[in-house]
Amino acid sequence: MAKIDEYREAIQKLLTEYAEEDSDEENVELQNVFDTLHDHYQLLYVGWENRKRIFGPVMHLDIKNEKIWIQWNGTELDIAAQLMSMGVAREDIVLGFHTPYMRQYSDFAVG
């Protein structure tokens, strides 16, 4: 269970730091959504820009079967590399945005 707690902390740190660095928009807020009971973690854009509604995911990560699943990364950051620099093992990261078939060709876990 200690590993899962470390992974929760790493994900929350990653999303919080990104939200703080990219929070220069006046009318668009970056919101962290941390569901630590079910292990779903998101960073969302919420707000308005020139009378247009802005809402959508920036990043979405889950913890399933003791692995971190990167479900969505709407940034140019290599968040898998950032997670590894925080101590997450490469074999405990799943690129969930790739099809199950394509995951076998990555250097990460397949699922």
C-alpha positions in Angstrom: 0.0 0.0 0.0 3.0 2.3 0.5 3.7 2.3 -3.2 0.1 3.4 -4.0 0.4 6.2 -1.5 3.6 7.3 -3.2 2.0 7.2 -6.6 -1.0 9.2 -5.3 1.4 11.8 -4.0 3.4 12.0 -7.2 0.3 12.4 -9.4 -1.1 15.1 -7.2 2.2 16.9 -7.1 2.5 16.8 -10.9 -1.0 18.1 -11.5 -0.7 20.8 -8.8 2.7 22.1 -10.1 1.4 22.2 -13.7 -1.7 24.1 -12.6 0.4 26.7 -10.7 2.8 27.2 -13.6 0.1 27.6 -16.3 -2.4 29.7 -14.3 -1.9 33.0 -16.2 -5.3 33.2 -17.8 -7.6 35.6 -16.0 -11.0 34.1 -16.9 -10.0 30.4 -17.3 -9.3 28.5 -14.1 -7.2 25.3 -13.8 -9.0 22.9 -11.4 -7.5 19.8 -9.9 -9.9 17.0 -9.3 -8.5 14.3 -7.0 -10.6 11.2 -6.3 -8.3 9.4 -3.9 -11.0 6.8 -3.0 -11.3 5.5 -6.6 -7.9 6.8 -7.8 -9.0 9.2 -10.6 -7.0 12.4 -11.0 -7.7 15.2 -13.4 -6.7 18.7 -14.2 -9.4 20.7 -16.0 -9.8 24.1 -17.8 -12.9 25.9 -16.6 -14.0 29.4 -17.6 -14.8 31.8 -20.4 -12.7 33.4 -23.1 -14.3 36.1 -25.3 -17.9 34.9 -24.7 -16.9 31.3 -25.4 -17.2 28.6 -22.8 -13.9 26.8 -22.0 -14.1 23.4 -20.4 -12.1 20.3 -20.8 -9.4 18.0 -19.5 -5.7 19.0 -19.5 -4.5 15.7 -17.9 -6.2 12.6 -16.6 -4.4 9.9 -14.7 -5.8 6.8 -12.9 -4.2 4.2 -10.6 -5.4 0.7 -11.5 -3.8 -2.6 -10.4 -0.9 -0.7 -8.8 0.0 1.1 -12.0 -0.4 4.7 -13.1 -2.5 4.9 -16.2 -1.9 8.1 -18.3 -5.4 8.4 -19.8 -5.0 11.8 -21.4 -2.2 14.4 -21.7 -3.3 17.5 -23.5 0.1 19.2 -22.9 3.5 18.9 -24.6 5.1 17.7 -21.3 6.4 14.2 -21.1 4.5 13.4 -17.9 5.7 9.8 -17.9 9.3 11.1 -17.6 8.3 13.5 -14.9 6.7 10.6 -13.0 9.8 8.5 -13.4 11.9 11.3 -12.0 9.7 11.3 -8.9 10.4 7.6 -8.4 7.7 5.8 -10.3 9.0 2.7 -12.0 8.7 2.6 -15.8 7.0 -0.8 -15.6 4.3 0.8 -13.4 3.3 3.4 -16.1 0.7 2.6 -18.7 0.1 4.8 -21.7 -3.7 4.4 -21.6 -4.2 6.7 -24.6 -2.5 4.1 -26.8 -4.6 1.1 -28.0 -3.8 -2.1 -26.1 -2.2 -3.5 -29.2 0.2 -0.5 -29.6 1.3 -0.5 -25.9 3.4 -3.6 -26.5 5.7 -1.5 -28.6 6.3 1.2 -25.9 8.9 1.0 -23.2 6.1 1.1 -20.6 3.7 -1.4 -19.1 1.0 -2.8 -21.3 -1.7 -2.8 -18.7 
